[in-house]
Amino acid sequence: MLRSALSAINRITTLQASKSYPPISISILSPAGNVIASATQDLCPPLLYPTYAQSKARTAVGLGISSRDFSDKYISTNSSAKIQQMRNMSELGDLAHFPGGVVVKNEEGEIIAGIGVSGASGDQDEELALEGLKSFSS
């Protein structure tokens, strides 16, 4: 698992550099929410972006859906009560309701990790996290 996680970090940072995206922080968590690997690039603001990356990965492993899907699930209802529920879940569970967190599953469909990326735009963070998924496929 560690080898795949480190390979994912390499893939993510290679794509980030090739596209000249802003510096990023990456967190890869186990299904239990433990850090498998993490990295923060030079010039990435160190106070919050590592926390955001970890929250995005936690959302993926904790809920079994991407952080974007978590947000969309509640915002698409146009219900203020559902949106408040999402915010409460985010606060209490240290979850992220913005793009950049993706679920890693094995061939049997079991969650084996979550990848969170933060520092660029939400869409760019998600693109980079999806690139990291390729390191976990056989």
C-alpha contacts under 8 A as a table, 3 or more apart, distances in Angstrom:
res1	aa1	res2	aa2	distance
1	M	4	S	5.20
1	M	5	A	6.14
1	M	36	I	7.71
2	L	5	A	4.97
2	L	6	L	6.10
2	L	36	I	6.20
2	L	37	A	6.97
3	R	6	L	5.24
3	R	7	S	6.11
4	S	7	S	4.98
4	S	8	A	6.07
4	S	135	S	5.50
4	S	136	F	5.68
5	A	8	A	4.97
5	A	9	I	6.34
5	A	28	I	6.63
5	A	36	I	6.89
5	A	37	A	6.12
5	A	135	S	7.30
5	A	136	F	7.71
6	L	9	I	5.07
6	L	10	N	6.32
6	L	37	A	6.62
7	S	10	N	5.03
7	S	11	R	6.20
7	S	132	G	7.78
7	S	135	S	5.88
8	A	11	R	5.03
8	A	12	I	6.03
8	A	131	E	7.51
8	A	132	G	4.24
8	A	133	L	6.80
8	A	134	K	7.27
8	A	135	S	5.15
8	A	136	F	7.66
9	I	12	I	5.10
9	I	13	T	6.11
9	I	26	I	7.03
9	I	38	S	7.72
9	I	39	A	7.37
9	I	132	G	6.62
10	N	13	T	5.31
10	N	14	T	6.02
11	R	14	T	5.15
11	R	15	L	6.26
11	R	131	E	6.58
11	R	132	G	5.91
11	R	135	S	7.66
12	I	15	L	5.31
12	I	16	Q	6.08
12	I	128	L	5.30
12	I	129	A	6.76
12	I	131	E	6.00
12	I	132	G	5.55
13	T	16	Q	4.86
13	T	17	A	6.06
14	T	17	A	5.27
14	T	18	S	6.21
15	L	18	S	5.04
15	L	19	K	6.21
15	L	128	L	6.92
15	L	131	E	7.77
16	Q	19	K	5.38
16	Q	20	S	6.02
16	Q	21	Y	5.30
16	Q	22	P	7.65
16	Q	23	P	7.87
16	Q	128	L	6.88
17	A	20	S	4.93
17	A	21	Y	6.45
18	S	21	Y	7.99
21	Y	120	A	6.21
21	Y	124	Q	7.64
22	P	44	C	7.64
22	P	119	G	6.44
22	P	120	A	5.31
23	P	40	T	7.93
23	P	41	Q	5.67
23	P	42	D	6.90
23	P	43	L	6.16
23	P	44	C	4.80
23	P	119	G	6.04
23	P	120	A	6.99
24	I	40	T	6.07
24	I	41	Q	5.73
24	I	44	C	5.57
24	I	49	Y	7.38
24	I	117	V	6.76
24	I	118	S	5.52
24	I	119	G	4.34
24	I	120	A	6.42
25	S	38	S	7.55
25	S	39	A	5.73
25	S	40	T	4.12
25	S	41	Q	6.22
25	S	44	C	6.89
25	S	49	Y	5.96
25	S	50	P	5.25
25	S	53	A	6.21
25	S	117	V	5.76
25	S	118	S	5.36
25	S	119	G	6.26
26	I	38	S	5.37
26	I	39	A	5.25
26	I	40	T	6.27
26	I	50	P	6.84
26	I	53	A	5.64
26	I	54	Q	7.51
26	I	115	I	7.30
26	I	116	G	5.68
26	I	117	V	4.59
26	I	118	S	6.65
27	S	35	V	7.05
27	S	36	I	7.91
27	S	37	A	6.20
27	S	38	S	4.39
27	S	39	A	6.72
27	S	50	P	7.23
27	S	53	A	5.46
27	S	54	Q	5.16
27	S	57	A	6.52
27	S	115	I	5.89
27	S	116	G	5.13
27	S	117	V	6.56
28	I	35	V	5.98
28	I	36	I	5.60
28	I	37	A	5.36
28	I	38	S	6.08
28	I	54	Q	7.34
28	I	57	A	6.31
28	I	113	A	6.65
28	I	114	G	5.56
28	I	115	I	4.57
28	I	116	G	6.32
29	L	32	A	7.62
29	L	33	G	5.30
29	L	34	N	5.26
29	L	35	V	4.52
29	L	36	I	5.31
29	L	37	A	7.22
29	L	54	Q	7.56
29	L	57	A	6.18
29	L	58	R	6.90
29	L	61	V	7.49
29	L	113	A	5.42
29	L	114	G	5.22
29	L	115	I	6.65
30	S	33	G	5.14
30	S	34	N	5.23
30	S	35	V	6.39
30	S	36	I	6.20
30	S	61	V	7.37
30	S	112	I	6.27
30	S	113	A	4.62
30	S	114	G	6.65
31	P	34	N	7.43
31	P	61	V	5.36
31	P	62	G	7.20
31	P	111	I	6.46
31	P	112	I	5.79
31	P	113	A	5.48
31	P	114	G	7.31
32	A	61	V	7.82
33	G	58	R	6.13
33	G	61	V	7.14
33	G	62	G	7.67
35	V	38	S	7.05
40	T	44	C	6.60
40	T	46	P	7.45
40	T	50	P	6.79
41	Q	44	C	5.58
44	C	49	Y	7.34
44	C	119	G	6.73
45	P	48	L	6.81
45	P	49	Y	6.29
45	P	119	G	7.93
46	P	49	Y	6.14
46	P	50	P	6.50
47	L	50	P	7.05
47	L	51	T	7.59
48	L	51	T	5.20
48	L	52	Y	6.18
49	Y	52	Y	4.93
49	Y	53	A	6.10
49	Y	118	S	5.58
49	Y	119	G	5.95
50	P	53	A	5.11
50	P	54	Q	6.25
50	P	118	S	7.13
51	T	54	Q	5.15
51	T	55	S	6.14
52	Y	55	S	4.99
52	Y	56	K	6.16
52	Y	96	A	7.17
52	Y	116	G	7.79
52	Y	117	V	7.74
52	Y	118	S	6.10
53	A	56	K	5.17
53	A	57	A	6.32
53	A	100	G	7.52
53	A	101	G	7.44
53	A	115	I	7.90
53	A	116	G	4.43
53	A	117	V	4.72
53	A	118	S	4.96
54	Q	57	A	5.09
54	Q	58	R	6.01
54	Q	116	G	5.84
54	Q	117	V	7.90
55	S	58	R	4.91
55	S	59	T	6.12
55	S	94	D	5.78
55	S	95	L	4.98
55	S	96	A	5.35
55	S	116	G	7.22
56	K	59	T	5.15
56	K	60	A	6.48
56	K	66	S	8.00
56	K	67	S	5.88
56	K	95	L	6.38
56	K	96	A	5.03
56	K	97	H	7.79
56	K	98	F	7.76
56	K	99	P	7.67
56	K	100	G	6.18
56	K	101	G	4.29
56	K	102	V	7.61
56	K	115	I	7.29
56	K	116	G	4.75
56	K	117	V	7.18
57	A	60	A	5.13
57	A	61	V	6.39
57	A	67	S	7.96
57	A	101	G	5.00
57	A	102	V	6.63
57	A	103	V	7.63
57	A	114	G	4.58
57	A	115	I	4.70
57	A	116	G	4.18
57	A	117	V	7.87
58	R	61	V	5.30
58	R	62	G	5.61
58	R	94	D	7.58
58	R	95	L	6.26
58	R	96	A	7.98
58	R	101	G	7.94
58	R	114	G	6.66
58	R	116	G	7.86
59	T	62	G	5.14
59	T	63	L	5.72
59	T	64	G	7.49
59	T	65	I	7.28
59	T	66	S	7.00
59	T	67	S	5.83
59	T	70	F	7.85
59	T	94	D	7.96
59	T	95	L	4.98
59	T	96	A	6.10
59	T	101	G	6.91
59	T	114	G	7.94
60	A	63	L	5.64
60	A	64	G	5.17
60	A	65	I	5.07
60	A	66	S	5.03
60	A	67	S	6.10
60	A	101	G	5.81
60	A	102	V	5.38
60	A	103	V	4.91
60	A	114	G	5.32
60	A	115	I	7.41
61	V	64	G	5.24
61	V	65	I	7.44
61	V	103	V	6.13
61	V	111	I	6.72
61	V	112	I	7.93
61	V	113	A	6.20
61	V	114	G	5.12
63	L	70	F	7.99
64	G	103	V	6.29
64	G	111	I	7.08
65	I	69	D	6.10
65	I	70	F	6.49
65	I	102	V	6.92
65	I	103	V	6.15
66	S	69	D	5.10
66	S	70	F	6.27
66	S	99	P	7.51
66	S	100	G	7.70
66	S	101	G	5.33
66	S	102	V	4.50
66	S	103	V	6.01
67	S	70	F	4.99
67	S	71	S	6.41
67	S	96	A	6.00
67	S	97	H	5.47
67	S	98	F	5.69
67	S	99	P	5.35
67	S	100	G	6.45
67	S	101	G	4.93
67	S	102	V	6.69
68	R	71	S	5.22
68	R	72	D	6.13
68	R	97	H	6.41
68	R	98	F	5.37
68	R	99	P	4.41
68	R	100	G	7.16
68	R	101	G	7.31
69	D	72	D	4.92
69	D	73	K	5.88
70	F	73	K	5.31
70	F	74	Y	6.93
70	F	97	H	6.08
71	S	74	Y	5.63
71	S	75	I	6.02
71	S	86	M	7.37
71	S	97	H	4.72
71	S	98	F	6.34
72	D	75	I	5.13
72	D	76	S	5.51
73	K	76	S	5.87
73	K	77	T	7.27
74	Y	77	T	5.70
74	Y	78	N	7.65
74	Y	79	S	7.76
74	Y	82	K	5.56
74	Y	83	I	5.57
74	Y	86	M	6.37
75	I	78	N	5.66
75	I	79	S	7.28
75	I	82	K	7.35
75	I	83	I	5.84
77	T	82	K	7.13
78	N	82	K	7.80
78	N	83	I	7.66
79	S	82	K	5.21
79	S	83	I	6.24
80	S	83	I	5.04
80	S	84	Q	6.05
81	A	84	Q	5.11
81	A	85	Q	6.12
82	K	85	Q	4.85
82	K	86	M	6.23
83	I	86	M	5.08
83	I	87	R	6.33
84	Q	87	R	4.98
84	Q	88	N	6.10
85	Q	88	N	5.06
85	Q	89	M	6.10
86	M	89	M	5.09
86	M	90	S	6.08
86	M	97	H	7.61
87	R	90	S	5.00
87	R	91	E	6.19
87	R	97	H	7.88
88	N	91	E	5.12
88	N	92	L	6.01
89	M	92	L	5.27
89	M	93	G	5.61
89	M	94	D	7.67
89	M	95	L	6.92
90	S	93	G	5.38
90	S	94	D	5.26
90	S	95	L	4.19
90	S	96	A	5.87
90	S	97	H	6.92
91	E	94	D	5.29
91	E	95	L	6.69
92	L	95	L	7.80
98	F	122	G	6.59
99	P	122	G	4.77
99	P	123	D	6.29
99	P	125	D	6.75
99	P	126	E	5.59
100	G	115	I	7.96
100	G	116	G	5.58
100	G	117	V	5.20
100	G	118	S	6.49
100	G	122	G	5.86
100	G	123	D	7.12
100	G	124	Q	7.67
100	G	125	D	4.54
100	G	126	E	3.86
100	G	127	E	7.54
100	G	128	L	7.78
100	G	129	A	6.22
101	G	114	G	6.93
101	G	115	I	5.54
101	G	116	G	4.28
101	G	117	V	6.48
101	G	125	D	7.96
101	G	126	E	6.45
101	G	129	A	6.63
102	V	114	G	5.75
102	V	115	I	5.34
102	V	116	G	6.59
102	V	126	E	7.40
102	V	129	A	6.36
102	V	130	L	6.81
103	V	111	I	6.83
103	V	113	A	6.34
103	V	114	G	4.70
103	V	115	I	6.56
104	V	111	I	5.81
104	V	112	I	5.70
104	V	113	A	4.95
104	V	114	G	5.52
104	V	115	I	7.30
104	V	133	L	6.40
104	V	136	F	7.31
105	K	108	E	7.58
105	K	109	G	5.24
105	K	110	E	5.13
105	K	111	I	4.36
105	K	112	I	5.36
105	K	113	A	7.02
106	N	109	G	5.27
106	N	110	E	5.50
106	N	111	I	6.61
106	N	112	I	6.44
106	N	136	F	7.91
106	N	137	S	7.60
107	E	110	E	7.45
111	I	114	G	7.91
115	I	129	A	5.98
115	I	132	G	7.44
115	I	133	L	7.88
116	G	125	D	7.94
116	G	129	A	6.31
117	V	125	D	5.18
117	V	126	E	7.01
117	V	128	L	7.03
117	V	129	A	5.93
118	S	121	S	7.87
118	S	122	G	7.59
118	S	125	D	5.67
119	G	125	D	7.09
120	A	124	Q	5.83
120	A	125	D	5.70
121	S	124	Q	5.09
121	S	125	D	6.00
122	G	125	D	5.03
122	G	126	E	6.18
123	D	126	E	5.15
123	D	127	E	6.16
124	Q	127	E	4.96
124	Q	128	L	6.17
125	D	128	L	5.20
125	D	129	A	6.19
126	E	129	A	5.00
126	E	130	L	6.10
127	E	130	L	5.19
127	E	131	E	6.36
128	L	131	E	5.02
128	L	132	G	6.51
129	A	132	G	5.05
129	A	133	L	6.71
130	L	133	L	5.17
130	L	134	K	7.37
131	E	134	K	5.78
131	E	135	S	7.98
132	G	135	S	5.77
132	G	136	F	7.72
133	L	136	F	5.58
133	L	137	S	7.09
134	K	137	S	5.53
